[in-house]
Amino acid sequence: MSALVVGLVSINTAEQDALAEYMRVTTPLLEKVGAKMKQQFQIAETVIGDPIVESVMVVEYPSLEAMDGVFGSDEYKAVIPYRDRAFRTYNVSVVSS
């Protein structure tokens, strides 16, 4: 059963090199497990509350195991320092499985 995952992110524009390295590593990891970007939205306006993120991404993984395979992989763990520099906000949640 597939798993829909929502990412709520804000990019740190001062760390473009870190973002490039993060994407260089994670894009093949997603492709390897068959994950697909379903939708991506830029937040245009926050109506109520404080702005918390700039973008919302919805990624479909073939299964929760596939998602765990990405985030639990040695390759992903090695790129976490780049992720932490590349994003001001980075939250990932499973919304459906």
Jmol script that loads the backbone (N, CA, C; Angstrom):
load data "model"
ATOM      1  N   MET A   1       0.837  -1.172   0.000  1.00  0.00           N
ATOM      2  CA  MET A   1       0.000   0.000   0.000  1.00  0.00           C
ATOM      3  C   MET A   1       0.888   1.244   0.000  1.00  0.00           C
ATOM      4  N   SER A   2       0.552   2.213  -0.857  1.00  0.00           N
ATOM      5  CA  SER A   2       1.389   3.404  -0.966  1.00  0.00           C
ATOM      6  C   SER A   2       1.250   4.293   0.266  1.00  0.00           C
ATOM      7  N   ALA A   3       2.210   5.178   0.412  1.00  0.00           N
ATOM      8  CA  ALA A   3       2.230   6.125   1.527  1.00  0.00           C
ATOM      9  C   ALA A   3       2.389   7.530   0.969  1.00  0.00           C
ATOM     10  N   LEU A   4       1.490   8.428   1.359  1.00  0.00           N
ATOM     11  CA  LEU A   4       1.624   9.834   0.990  1.00  0.00           C
ATOM     12  C   LEU A   4       2.327  10.565   2.117  1.00  0.00           C
ATOM     13  N   VAL A   5       3.334  11.324   1.733  1.00  0.00           N
ATOM     14  CA  VAL A   5       4.170  12.034   2.692  1.00  0.00           C
ATOM     15  C   VAL A   5       4.155  13.506   2.328  1.00  0.00           C
ATOM     16  N   VAL A   6       3.964  14.347   3.327  1.00  0.00           N
ATOM     17  CA  VAL A   6       3.939  15.796   3.118  1.00  0.00           C
ATOM     18  C   VAL A   6       5.194  16.395   3.726  1.00  0.00           C
ATOM     19  N   GLY A   7       5.883  17.193   2.937  1.00  0.00           N
ATOM     20  CA  GLY A   7       7.036  17.939   3.419  1.00  0.00           C
ATOM     21  C   GLY A   7       6.686  19.409   3.517  1.00  0.00           C
ATOM     22  N   LEU A   8       6.961  19.997   4.655  1.00  0.00           N
ATOM     23  CA  LEU A   8       6.753  21.428   4.875  1.00  0.00           C
ATOM     24  C   LEU A   8       8.128  22.050   5.037  1.00  0.00           C
ATOM     25  N   VAL A   9       8.534  22.884   4.080  1.00  0.00           N
ATOM     26  CA  VAL A   9       9.918  23.345   4.075  1.00  0.00           C
ATOM     27  C   VAL A   9      10.034  24.838   3.789  1.00  0.00           C
ATOM     28  N   SER A  10      11.130  25.391   4.275  1.00  0.00           N
ATOM     29  CA  SER A  10      11.593  26.728   3.909  1.00  0.00           C
ATOM     30  C   SER A  10      13.080  26.611   3.620  1.00  0.00           C
ATOM     31  N   ILE A  11      13.483  27.056   2.457  1.00  0.00           N
ATOM     32  CA  ILE A  11      14.876  26.951   2.030  1.00  0.00           C
ATOM     33  C   ILE A  11      15.704  28.088   2.623  1.00  0.00           C
ATOM     34  N   ASN A  12      16.910  27.751   3.000  1.00  0.00           N
ATOM     35  CA  ASN A  12      17.884  28.749   3.448  1.00  0.00           C
ATOM     36  C   ASN A  12      18.632  29.214   2.198  1.00  0.00           C
ATOM     37  N   THR A  13      18.249  30.364   1.660  1.00  0.00           N
ATOM     38  CA  THR A  13      18.815  30.837   0.397  1.00  0.00           C
ATOM     39  C   THR A  13      20.307  31.144   0.489  1.00  0.00           C
ATOM     40  N   ALA A  14      20.835  31.284   1.678  1.00  0.00           N
ATOM     41  CA  ALA A  14      22.266  31.541   1.857  1.00  0.00           C
ATOM     42  C   ALA A  14      23.095  30.270   1.723  1.00  0.00           C
ATOM     43  N   GLU A  15      22.434  29.115   1.606  1.00  0.00           N
ATOM     44  CA  GLU A  15      23.146  27.828   1.559  1.00  0.00           C
ATOM     45  C   GLU A  15      22.798  27.041   0.299  1.00  0.00           C
ATOM     46  N   GLN A  16      22.947  27.668  -0.860  1.00  0.00           N
ATOM     47  CA  GLN A  16      22.610  27.016  -2.127  1.00  0.00           C
ATOM     48  C   GLN A  16      23.483  25.782  -2.404  1.00  0.00           C
ATOM     49  N   ASP A  17      24.751  25.832  -1.997  1.00  0.00           N
ATOM     50  CA  ASP A  17      25.628  24.673  -2.198  1.00  0.00           C
ATOM     51  C   ASP A  17      25.153  23.483  -1.376  1.00  0.00           C
ATOM     52  N   ALA A  18      24.713  23.729  -0.151  1.00  0.00           N
ATOM     53  CA  ALA A  18      24.196  22.655   0.694  1.00  0.00           C
ATOM     54  C   ALA A  18      22.919  22.081   0.095  1.00  0.00           C
ATOM     55  N   LEU A  19      22.053  22.933  -0.436  1.00  0.00           N
ATOM     56  CA  LEU A  19      20.823  22.465  -1.071  1.00  0.00           C
ATOM     57  C   LEU A  19      21.144  21.608  -2.296  1.00  0.00           C
ATOM     58  N   ALA A  20      22.099  22.054  -3.091  1.00  0.00           N
ATOM     59  CA  ALA A  20      22.483  21.292  -4.282  1.00  0.00           C
ATOM     60  C   ALA A  20      23.009  19.905  -3.904  1.00  0.00           C
ATOM     61  N   GLU A  21      23.810  19.828  -2.862  1.00  0.00           N
ATOM     62  CA  GLU A  21      24.344  18.536  -2.421  1.00  0.00           C
ATOM     63  C   GLU A  21      23.225  17.653  -1.875  1.00  0.00           C
ATOM     64  N   TYR A  22      22.334  18.229  -1.113  1.00  0.00           N
ATOM     65  CA  TYR A  22      21.198  17.470  -0.585  1.00  0.00           C
ATOM     66  C   TYR A  22      20.371  16.874  -1.734  1.00  0.00           C
ATOM     67  N   MET A  23      20.064  17.683  -2.733  1.00  0.00           N
ATOM     68  CA  MET A  23      19.276  17.215  -3.874  1.00  0.00           C
ATOM     69  C   MET A  23      20.045  16.185  -4.699  1.00  0.00           C
ATOM     70  N   ARG A  24      21.354  16.367  -4.825  1.00  0.00           N
ATOM     71  CA  ARG A  24      22.175  15.411  -5.590  1.00  0.00           C
ATOM     72  C   ARG A  24      22.096  14.016  -4.985  1.00  0.00           C
ATOM     73  N   VAL A  25      22.043  13.945  -3.668  1.00  0.00           N
ATOM     74  CA  VAL A  25      21.993  12.652  -2.981  1.00  0.00           C
ATOM     75  C   VAL A  25      20.564  12.107  -2.892  1.00  0.00           C
ATOM     76  N   THR A  26      19.609  12.962  -2.562  1.00  0.00           N
ATOM     77  CA  THR A  26      18.262  12.449  -2.291  1.00  0.00           C
ATOM     78  C   THR A  26      17.448  12.120  -3.540  1.00  0.00           C
ATOM     79  N   THR A  27      17.669  12.819  -4.624  1.00  0.00           N
ATOM     80  CA  THR A  27      16.896  12.540  -5.837  1.00  0.00           C
ATOM     81  C   THR A  27      17.068  11.090  -6.289  1.00  0.00           C
ATOM     82  N   PRO A  28      18.286  10.560  -6.391  1.00  0.00           N
ATOM     83  CA  PRO A  28      18.429   9.151  -6.770  1.00  0.00           C
ATOM     84  C   PRO A  28      17.852   8.188  -5.723  1.00  0.00           C
ATOM     85  N   LEU A  29      17.892   8.567  -4.444  1.00  0.00           N
ATOM     86  CA  LEU A  29      17.304   7.704  -3.412  1.00  0.00           C
ATOM     87  C   LEU A  29      15.799   7.564  -3.633  1.00  0.00           C
ATOM     88  N   LEU A  30      15.130   8.667  -3.923  1.00  0.00           N
ATOM     89  CA  LEU A  30      13.690   8.618  -4.194  1.00  0.00           C
ATOM     90  C   LEU A  30      13.398   7.805  -5.441  1.00  0.00           C
ATOM     91  N   GLU A  31      14.182   8.023  -6.493  1.00  0.00           N
ATOM     92  CA  GLU A  31      13.987   7.270  -7.734  1.00  0.00           C
ATOM     93  C   GLU A  31      14.192   5.780  -7.511  1.00  0.00           C
ATOM     94  N   LYS A  32      15.179   5.433  -6.717  1.00  0.00           N
ATOM     95  CA  LYS A  32      15.523   4.026  -6.451  1.00  0.00           C
ATOM     96  C   LYS A  32      14.352   3.263  -5.824  1.00  0.00           C
ATOM     97  N   VAL A  33      13.606   3.904  -4.927  1.00  0.00           N
ATOM     98  CA  VAL A  33      12.490   3.226  -4.272  1.00  0.00           C
ATOM     99  C   VAL A  33      11.158   3.442  -4.994  1.00  0.00           C
ATOM    100  N   GLY A  34      11.168   4.221  -6.074  1.00  0.00           N
ATOM    101  CA  GLY A  34       9.945   4.453  -6.838  1.00  0.00           C
ATOM    102  C   GLY A  34       9.047   5.547  -6.276  1.00  0.00           C
ATOM    103  N   ALA A  35       9.608   6.450  -5.479  1.00  0.00           N
ATOM    104  CA  ALA A  35       8.825   7.566  -4.941  1.00  0.00           C
ATOM    105  C   ALA A  35       8.614   8.602  -6.036  1.00  0.00           C
ATOM    106  N   LYS A  36       7.453   9.259  -5.990  1.00  0.00           N
ATOM    107  CA  LYS A  36       7.126  10.256  -7.005  1.00  0.00           C
ATOM    108  C   LYS A  36       6.577  11.521  -6.360  1.00  0.00           C
ATOM    109  N   MET A  37       7.077  12.658  -6.828  1.00  0.00           N
ATOM    110  CA  MET A  37       6.542  13.946  -6.396  1.00  0.00           C
ATOM    111  C   MET A  37       5.153  14.079  -7.010  1.00  0.00           C
ATOM    112  N   LYS A  38       4.143  14.220  -6.173  1.00  0.00           N
ATOM    113  CA  LYS A  38       2.763  14.320  -6.653  1.00  0.00           C
ATOM    114  C   LYS A  38       2.338  15.769  -6.838  1.00  0.00           C
ATOM    115  N   GLN A  39       2.676  16.612  -5.881  1.00  0.00           N
ATOM    116  CA  GLN A  39       2.310  18.020  -5.964  1.00  0.00           C
ATOM    117  C   GLN A  39       3.312  18.848  -5.171  1.00  0.00           C
ATOM    118  N   GLN A  40       3.438  20.103  -5.587  1.00  0.00           N
ATOM    119  CA  GLN A  40       4.266  21.045  -4.852  1.00  0.00           C
ATOM    120  C   GLN A  40       3.584  22.404  -4.908  1.00  0.00           C
ATOM    121  N   PHE A  41       3.522  23.052  -3.768  1.00  0.00           N
ATOM    122  CA  PHE A  41       2.854  24.344  -3.660  1.00  0.00           C
ATOM    123  C   PHE A  41       3.783  25.344  -2.987  1.00  0.00           C
ATOM    124  N   GLN A  42       3.769  26.561  -3.464  1.00  0.00           N
ATOM    125  CA  GLN A  42       4.415  27.672  -2.777  1.00  0.00           C
ATOM    126  C   GLN A  42       3.331  28.354  -1.955  1.00  0.00           C
ATOM    127  N   ILE A  43       3.618  28.661  -0.706  1.00  0.00           N
ATOM    128  CA  ILE A  43       2.649  29.355   0.142  1.00  0.00           C
ATOM    129  C   ILE A  43       2.588  30.811  -0.316  1.00  0.00           C
ATOM    130  N   ALA A  44       1.412  31.238  -0.735  1.00  0.00           N
ATOM    131  CA  ALA A  44       1.233  32.607  -1.227  1.00  0.00           C
ATOM    132  C   ALA A  44       0.951  33.582  -0.098  1.00  0.00           C
ATOM    133  N   GLU A  45       0.219  33.096   0.915  1.00  0.00           N
ATOM    134  CA  GLU A  45      -0.192  33.996   1.984  1.00  0.00           C
ATOM    135  C   GLU A  45      -0.617  33.155   3.186  1.00  0.00           C
ATOM    136  N   THR A  46      -0.256  33.596   4.360  1.00  0.00           N
ATOM    137  CA  THR A  46      -0.746  32.988   5.589  1.00  0.00           C
ATOM    138  C   THR A  46      -1.908  33.831   6.076  1.00  0.00           C
ATOM    139  N   VAL A  47      -3.080  33.214   6.174  1.00  0.00           N
ATOM    140  CA  VAL A  47      -4.295  33.950   6.538  1.00  0.00           C
ATOM    141  C   VAL A  47      -4.425  34.081   8.046  1.00  0.00           C
ATOM    142  N   ILE A  48      -4.154  32.998   8.765  1.00  0.00           N
ATOM    143  CA  ILE A  48      -4.251  33.003  10.227  1.00  0.00           C
ATOM    144  C   ILE A  48      -2.991  32.369  10.782  1.00  0.00           C
ATOM    145  N   GLY A  49      -2.405  32.968  11.776  1.00  0.00           N
ATOM    146  CA  GLY A  49      -1.211  32.421  12.411  1.00  0.00           C
ATOM    147  C   GLY A  49       0.064  32.947  11.789  1.00  0.00           C
ATOM    148  N   ASP A  50       1.169  32.464  12.308  1.00  0.00           N
ATOM    149  CA  ASP A  50       2.479  32.875  11.822  1.00  0.00           C
ATOM    150  C   ASP A  50       2.872  32.040  10.609  1.00  0.00           C
ATOM    151  N   PRO A  51       3.513  32.669   9.631  1.00  0.00           N
ATOM    152  CA  PRO A  51       4.007  31.884   8.493  1.00  0.00           C
ATOM    153  C   PRO A  51       5.029  30.853   9.004  1.00  0.00           C
ATOM    154  N   ILE A  52       4.816  29.579   8.676  1.00  0.00           N
ATOM    155  CA  ILE A  52       5.738  28.562   9.190  1.00  0.00           C
ATOM    156  C   ILE A  52       6.608  27.946   8.110  1.00  0.00           C
ATOM    157  N   VAL A  53       6.119  27.922   6.878  1.00  0.00           N
ATOM    158  CA  VAL A  53       6.915  27.359   5.790  1.00  0.00           C
ATOM    159  C   VAL A  53       6.655  28.128   4.504  1.00  0.00           C
ATOM    160  N   GLU A  54       7.538  27.908   3.526  1.00  0.00           N
ATOM    161  CA  GLU A  54       7.383  28.537   2.219  1.00  0.00           C
ATOM    162  C   GLU A  54       6.798  27.587   1.180  1.00  0.00           C
ATOM    163  N   SER A  55       7.041  26.273   1.355  1.00  0.00           N
ATOM    164  CA  SER A  55       6.603  25.288   0.368  1.00  0.00           C
ATOM    165  C   SER A  55       5.991  24.068   1.033  1.00  0.00           C
ATOM    166  N   VAL A  56       5.050  23.467   0.308  1.00  0.00           N
ATOM    167  CA  VAL A  56       4.448  22.200   0.706  1.00  0.00           C
ATOM    168  C   VAL A  56       4.640  21.231  -0.444  1.00  0.00           C
ATOM    169  N   MET A  57       5.185  20.052  -0.140  1.00  0.00           N
ATOM    170  CA  MET A  57       5.404  19.029  -1.163  1.00  0.00           C
ATOM    171  C   MET A  57       4.699  17.749  -0.752  1.00  0.00           C
ATOM    172  N   VAL A  58       4.086  17.092  -1.715  1.00  0.00           N
ATOM    173  CA  VAL A  58       3.447  15.808  -1.472  1.00  0.00           C
ATOM    174  C   VAL A  58       4.180  14.769  -2.307  1.00  0.00           C
ATOM    175  N   VAL A  59       4.729  13.767  -1.619  1.00  0.00           N
ATOM    176  CA  VAL A  59       5.485  12.702  -2.279  1.00  0.00           C
ATOM    177  C   VAL A  59       4.778  11.382  -2.005  1.00  0.00           C
ATOM    178  N   GLU A  60       4.609  10.579  -3.046  1.00  0.00           N
ATOM    179  CA  GLU A  60       4.009   9.255  -2.888  1.00  0.00           C
ATOM    180  C   GLU A  60       5.108   8.198  -2.944  1.00  0.00           C
ATOM    181  N   TYR A  61       5.201   7.429  -1.884  1.00  0.00           N
ATOM    182  CA  TYR A  61       6.116   6.292  -1.816  1.00  0.00           C
ATOM    183  C   TYR A  61       5.311   5.021  -2.066  1.00  0.00           C
ATOM    184  N   PRO A  62       5.916   4.011  -2.660  1.00  0.00           N
ATOM    185  CA  PRO A  62       5.186   2.757  -2.896  1.00  0.00           C
ATOM    186  C   PRO A  62       4.693   2.101  -1.597  1.00  0.00           C
ATOM    187  N   SER A  63       5.385   2.376  -0.495  1.00  0.00           N
ATOM    188  CA  SER A  63       5.027   1.780   0.792  1.00  0.00           C
ATOM    189  C   SER A  63       5.747   2.541   1.903  1.00  0.00           C
ATOM    190  N   LEU A  64       5.313   2.292   3.135  1.00  0.00           N
ATOM    191  CA  LEU A  64       6.025   2.869   4.278  1.00  0.00           C
ATOM    192  C   LEU A  64       7.441   2.313   4.365  1.00  0.00           C
ATOM    193  N   GLU A  65       7.604   1.064   3.981  1.00  0.00           N
ATOM    194  CA  GLU A  65       8.937   0.452   3.995  1.00  0.00           C
ATOM    195  C   GLU A  65       9.872   1.164   3.026  1.00  0.00           C
ATOM    196  N   ALA A  66       9.341   1.565   1.862  1.00  0.00           N
ATOM    197  CA  ALA A  66      10.153   2.305   0.890  1.00  0.00           C
ATOM    198  C   ALA A  66      10.573   3.650   1.469  1.00  0.00           C
ATOM    199  N   MET A  67       9.633   4.333   2.141  1.00  0.00           N
ATOM    200  CA  MET A  67       9.962   5.607   2.778  1.00  0.00           C
ATOM    201  C   MET A  67      11.029   5.409   3.849  1.00  0.00           C
ATOM    202  N   ASP A  68      10.833   4.396   4.687  1.00  0.00           N
ATOM    203  CA  ASP A  68      11.826   4.102   5.725  1.00  0.00           C
ATOM    204  C   ASP A  68      13.182   3.775   5.110  1.00  0.00           C
ATOM    205  N   GLY A  69      13.168   3.131   3.939  1.00  0.00           N
ATOM    206  CA  GLY A  69      14.415   2.801   3.253  1.00  0.00           C
ATOM    207  C   GLY A  69      15.190   4.038   2.840  1.00  0.00           C
ATOM    208  N   VAL A  70      14.490   5.091   2.471  1.00  0.00           N
ATOM    209  CA  VAL A  70      15.156   6.344   2.109  1.00  0.00           C
ATOM    210  C   VAL A  70      15.710   7.027   3.358  1.00  0.00           C
ATOM    211  N   PHE A  71      14.825   7.316   4.316  1.00  0.00           N
ATOM    212  CA  PHE A  71      15.241   8.089   5.482  1.00  0.00           C
ATOM    213  C   PHE A  71      16.158   7.318   6.420  1.00  0.00           C
ATOM    214  N   GLY A  72      16.136   5.992   6.330  1.00  0.00           N
ATOM    215  CA  GLY A  72      17.007   5.183   7.178  1.00  0.00           C
ATOM    216  C   GLY A  72      18.305   4.763   6.520  1.00  0.00           C
ATOM    217  N   SER A  73      18.484   5.133   5.252  1.00  0.00           N
ATOM    218  CA  SER A  73      19.673   4.696   4.512  1.00  0.00           C
ATOM    219  C   SER A  73      20.933   5.426   4.978  1.00  0.00           C
ATOM    220  N   ASP A  74      22.057   4.778   4.791  1.00  0.00           N
ATOM    221  CA  ASP A  74      23.339   5.406   5.127  1.00  0.00           C
ATOM    222  C   ASP A  74      23.575   6.653   4.278  1.00  0.00           C
ATOM    223  N   GLU A  75      23.130   6.609   3.007  1.00  0.00           N
ATOM    224  CA  GLU A  75      23.300   7.768   2.125  1.00  0.00           C
ATOM    225  C   GLU A  75      22.530   8.975   2.671  1.00  0.00           C
ATOM    226  N   TYR A  76      21.299   8.733   3.129  1.00  0.00           N
ATOM    227  CA  TYR A  76      20.514   9.844   3.663  1.00  0.00           C
ATOM    228  C   TYR A  76      21.122  10.357   4.962  1.00  0.00           C
ATOM    229  N   LYS A  77      21.517   9.460   5.818  1.00  0.00           N
ATOM    230  CA  LYS A  77      22.113   9.884   7.091  1.00  0.00           C
ATOM    231  C   LYS A  77      23.357  10.735   6.862  1.00  0.00           C
ATOM    232  N   ALA A  78      24.120  10.410   5.813  1.00  0.00           N
ATOM    233  CA  ALA A  78      25.343  11.163   5.517  1.00  0.00           C
ATOM    234  C   ALA A  78      25.047  12.580   5.031  1.00  0.00           C
ATOM    235  N   VAL A  79      23.867  12.801   4.460  1.00  0.00           N
ATOM    236  CA  VAL A  79      23.548  14.112   3.891  1.00  0.00           C
ATOM    237  C   VAL A  79      22.759  15.000   4.876  1.00  0.00           C
ATOM    238  N   ILE A  80      22.463  14.499   6.058  1.00  0.00           N
ATOM    239  CA  ILE A  80      21.716  15.278   7.051  1.00  0.00           C
ATOM    240  C   ILE A  80      22.393  16.608   7.393  1.00  0.00           C
ATOM    241  N   PRO A  81      23.709  16.672   7.542  1.00  0.00           N
ATOM    242  CA  PRO A  81      24.309  17.994   7.810  1.00  0.00           C
ATOM    243  C   PRO A  81      24.043  19.013   6.690  1.00  0.00           C
ATOM    244  N   TYR A  82      23.987  18.542   5.445  1.00  0.00           N
ATOM    245  CA  TYR A  82      23.651  19.432   4.326  1.00  0.00           C
ATOM    246  C   TYR A  82      22.189  19.859   4.418  1.00  0.00           C
ATOM    247  N   ARG A  83      21.317  18.906   4.735  1.00  0.00           N
ATOM    248  CA  ARG A  83      19.886  19.215   4.902  1.00  0.00           C
ATOM    249  C   ARG A  83      19.709  20.290   5.961  1.00  0.00           C
ATOM    250  N   ASP A  84      20.399  20.137   7.080  1.00  0.00           N
ATOM    251  CA  ASP A  84      20.238  21.076   8.185  1.00  0.00           C
ATOM    252  C   ASP A  84      20.717  22.484   7.831  1.00  0.00           C
ATOM    253  N   ARG A  85      21.655  22.578   6.916  1.00  0.00           N
ATOM    254  CA  ARG A  85      22.108  23.900   6.442  1.00  0.00           C
ATOM    255  C   ARG A  85      21.206  24.432   5.332  1.00  0.00           C
ATOM    256  N   ALA A  86      20.714  23.546   4.475  1.00  0.00           N
ATOM    257  CA  ALA A  86      19.966  23.938   3.285  1.00  0.00           C
ATOM    258  C   ALA A  86      18.561  24.454   3.586  1.00  0.00           C
ATOM    259  N   PHE A  87      17.984  24.009   4.707  1.00  0.00           N
ATOM    260  CA  PHE A  87      16.607  24.367   5.025  1.00  0.00           C
ATOM    261  C   PHE A  87      16.533  25.101   6.355  1.00  0.00           C
ATOM    262  N   ARG A  88      15.735  26.157   6.392  1.00  0.00           N
ATOM    263  CA  ARG A  88      15.435  26.828   7.658  1.00  0.00           C
ATOM    264  C   ARG A  88      14.368  26.042   8.408  1.00  0.00           C
ATOM    265  N   THR A  89      13.453  25.440   7.658  1.00  0.00           N
ATOM    266  CA  THR A  89      12.405  24.582   8.208  1.00  0.00           C
ATOM    267  C   THR A  89      12.323  23.334   7.345  1.00  0.00           C
ATOM    268  N   TYR A  90      12.238  22.164   7.994  1.00  0.00           N
ATOM    269  CA  TYR A  90      12.138  20.909   7.252  1.00  0.00           C
ATOM    270  C   TYR A  90      11.356  19.914   8.106  1.00  0.00           C
ATOM    271  N   ASN A  91      10.089  19.747   7.771  1.00  0.00           N
ATOM    272  CA  ASN A  91       9.220  18.819   8.494  1.00  0.00           C
ATOM    273  C   ASN A  91       8.609  17.839   7.501  1.00  0.00           C
ATOM    274  N   VAL A  92       8.642  16.558   7.839  1.00  0.00           N
ATOM    275  CA  VAL A  92       8.090  15.515   6.983  1.00  0.00           C
ATOM    276  C   VAL A  92       7.102  14.706   7.805  1.00  0.00           C
ATOM    277  N   SER A  93       5.889  14.519   7.256  1.00  0.00           N
ATOM    278  CA  SER A  93       4.854  13.772   7.947  1.00  0.00           C
ATOM    279  C   SER A  93       4.154  12.815   6.982  1.00  0.00           C
ATOM    280  N   VAL A  94       3.803  11.640   7.477  1.00  0.00           N
ATOM    281  CA  VAL A  94       2.987  10.692   6.703  1.00  0.00           C
ATOM    282  C   VAL A  94       1.531  11.098   6.896  1.00  0.00           C
ATOM    283  N   VAL A  95       0.809  11.276   5.790  1.00  0.00           N
ATOM    284  CA  VAL A  95      -0.594  11.662   5.894  1.00  0.00           C
ATOM    285  C   VAL A  95      -1.534  10.529   5.508  1.00  0.00           C
ATOM    286  N   SER A  96      -1.017   9.522   4.794  1.00  0.00           N
ATOM    287  CA  SER A  96      -1.871   8.415   4.385  1.00  0.00           C
ATOM    288  C   SER A  96      -0.989   7.213   4.077  1.00  0.00           C
ATOM    289  N   SER A  97      -1.420   6.055   4.560  1.00  0.00           N
ATOM    290  CA  SER A  97      -0.700   4.825   4.209  1.00  0.00           C
ATOM    291  C   SER A  97      -1.676   3.685   4.121  1.00  0.00           C
TER     292      SER A  97
END
end "model"
wireframe off; spacefill off
backbone 0.3
color backbone group
